[in-house]
Amino acid sequence: MENATTRPRTRFLLGAALLSTGLLAGAFGYGAANLVPTFDAVPIDMRLDFHTELMKMNGITMQAAMAVSAVSALALAAFTRGRTRFLTAVAGLLTVASFLITRFGNVPINGRIKQWAATVPPADHAEILQRWEAFNAARTCTAIVAFAVLICVACAGQGAGQTSVTRTLRSARTSRTASNRS
């Protein structure tokens, strides 16, 4: 696999992609593991109020994390070749998928939840909330897989970097030994 850690530009892009995608996957993972079960455990009016307030805060931070994640991973794909290009493009596209799921799945339901918090939820609110949870699970999975792919790229790059360092050290030792013999 091509080493994505040898050039400053690709090191920076890989770092930005890992950080932003890790934050995104962590935030979605935390929400899926902790917030959603809590939403299900409290009375519906409390869930709707909390959900509405949470979405106000999440709107900017989650969109920013998705944007930085997608842009940095896709830029890394543009600056690399071979398997690294393919894997970083996959990670970027998975992040784009998280964005699309959020934008066209969760956000419209969030708008309805905001209305319900001010009025009364409809009779089929449980079904709609289950759909929101399904979208949430899907975007969480795409973000976690994107992060895992980037970790694989980074680990493969580190291995390649260590191998080239080892080769350089061996070459230097061989040159010193040859010059000492002369």
Solvent accessible surface area in square Angstrom, and as a share of the most:
residue,aa,sasa,rsa
1,M,84,0.37
2,E,54,0.24
3,N,24,0.13
4,A,0,0.00
5,T,25,0.15
6,T,80,0.46
7,R,160,0.58
8,P,98,0.61
9,R,140,0.51
10,T,7,0.04
11,R,117,0.43
12,F,146,0.61
13,L,22,0.11
14,L,7,0.04
15,G,37,0.35
16,A,22,0.17
17,A,0,0.00
18,L,41,0.21
19,L,120,0.59
20,S,8,0.05
21,T,0,0.00
22,G,17,0.16
23,L,111,0.55
24,L,0,0.00
25,A,7,0.05
26,G,42,0.41
27,A,44,0.34
28,F,8,0.03
29,G,20,0.19
30,Y,126,0.48
31,G,11,0.11
32,A,36,0.28
33,A,70,0.54
34,N,67,0.34
35,L,39,0.19
36,V,18,0.11
37,P,68,0.43
38,T,74,0.43
39,F,6,0.03
40,D,87,0.45
41,A,84,0.65
42,V,43,0.25
43,P,83,0.52
44,I,61,0.31
45,D,93,0.48
46,M,109,0.49
47,R,8,0.03
48,L,4,0.02
49,D,79,0.41
50,F,99,0.41
51,H,1,0.00
52,T,20,0.12
53,E,91,0.41
54,L,35,0.17
55,M,38,0.17
56,K,120,0.51
57,M,141,0.63
58,N,43,0.22
59,G,28,0.27
60,I,140,0.71
61,T,85,0.49
62,M,27,0.12
63,Q,98,0.44
64,A,51,0.40
65,A,18,0.14
66,M,4,0.02
67,A,54,0.42
68,V,74,0.43
69,S,0,0.00
70,A,12,0.10
71,V,102,0.59
72,S,6,0.04
73,A,1,0.00
74,L,66,0.33
75,A,28,0.22
76,L,0,0.00
77,A,8,0.06
78,A,68,0.53
79,F,96,0.40
80,T,2,0.01
81,R,168,0.61
82,G,56,0.54
83,R,150,0.55
84,T,0,0.00
85,R,106,0.39
86,F,131,0.55
87,L,36,0.18
88,T,0,0.00
89,A,27,0.21
90,V,45,0.26
91,A,1,0.00
92,G,0,0.00
93,L,106,0.53
94,L,38,0.19
95,T,1,0.00
96,V,48,0.27
97,A,31,0.24
98,S,0,0.00
99,F,78,0.32
100,L,83,0.41
101,I,38,0.19
102,T,15,0.09
103,R,107,0.39
104,F,145,0.61
105,G,3,0.03
106,N,0,0.00
107,V,53,0.31
108,P,66,0.41
109,I,8,0.04
110,N,25,0.13
111,G,37,0.36
112,R,96,0.35
113,I,0,0.00
114,K,121,0.51
115,Q,120,0.53
116,W,15,0.05
117,A,35,0.27
118,A,88,0.68
119,T,99,0.58
120,V,119,0.68
121,P,33,0.20
122,P,46,0.29
123,A,111,0.86
124,D,68,0.35
125,H,47,0.21
126,A,58,0.45
127,E,105,0.47
128,I,2,0.01
129,L,9,0.04
130,Q,122,0.54
131,R,103,0.38
132,W,7,0.03
133,E,39,0.17
134,A,62,0.48
135,F,70,0.29
136,N,8,0.04
137,A,51,0.40
138,A,41,0.32
139,R,20,0.07
140,T,9,0.05
141,C,78,0.47
142,T,25,0.14
143,A,0,0.00
144,I,82,0.42
145,V,75,0.43
146,A,0,0.00
147,F,60,0.25
148,A,46,0.36
149,V,24,0.14
150,L,1,0.00
151,I,71,0.36
152,C,77,0.46
153,V,1,0.01
154,A,16,0.13
155,C,82,0.49
156,A,34,0.27
157,G,0,0.00
158,Q,100,0.44
159,G,35,0.33
160,A,33,0.26
161,G,18,0.18
162,Q,118,0.52
163,T,63,0.36
164,S,49,0.32
165,V,86,0.50
166,T,53,0.31
167,R,147,0.54
168,T,88,0.51
169,L,94,0.47
170,R,145,0.53
171,S,65,0.42
172,A,49,0.38
173,R,131,0.48
174,T,92,0.53
175,S,67,0.43
176,R,146,0.53
177,T,58,0.34
178,A,57,0.44
179,S,73,0.47
180,N,121,0.62
181,R,195,0.71
182,S,126,0.81
